[in-house]
């Protein structure tokens, strides 16, 4: 463990860094006249990132063994990543396709991980 953070948490640090470009998109949205749904999609993803940071890094709470907490966490995760499909759609068809494919891969891997590990 380096700085009190184990290897599993090191993997999550790049994920947490997504908050910076998402915050930038949120700040620049008014000048680009984005619709309210755009703000909602970004805010849901930021909400998931904040929850991830608080639960895993600040409070270090092991919630993955409590089914209702896992369900809530996964719902916010998929709502956030699903919203990112809408954000990517603004960048063009190729980005939308990539986002949809990655969304389905993430969904499949989430269920495979749950089946293999039980966590």
RAHULIN-V447601 format. One line per field, one symbol per residue. burial: I if it has 16 or more other C-alpha atoms within 10 Angstrom, else O. A space follows every 50 residues. Layout:
burial: ???
This chain:
burial: OOOOOOOOOOOOOOOOOOIOOIOOIIOOOOOOOOOOOIIOIIIIIIIIIO IIIOOIOOOOOOOOOOOOOOOOIOOIIIOIIIIIIIIIIOOOOOOIOOII OOIOOOOOOOOOOOOOOOO
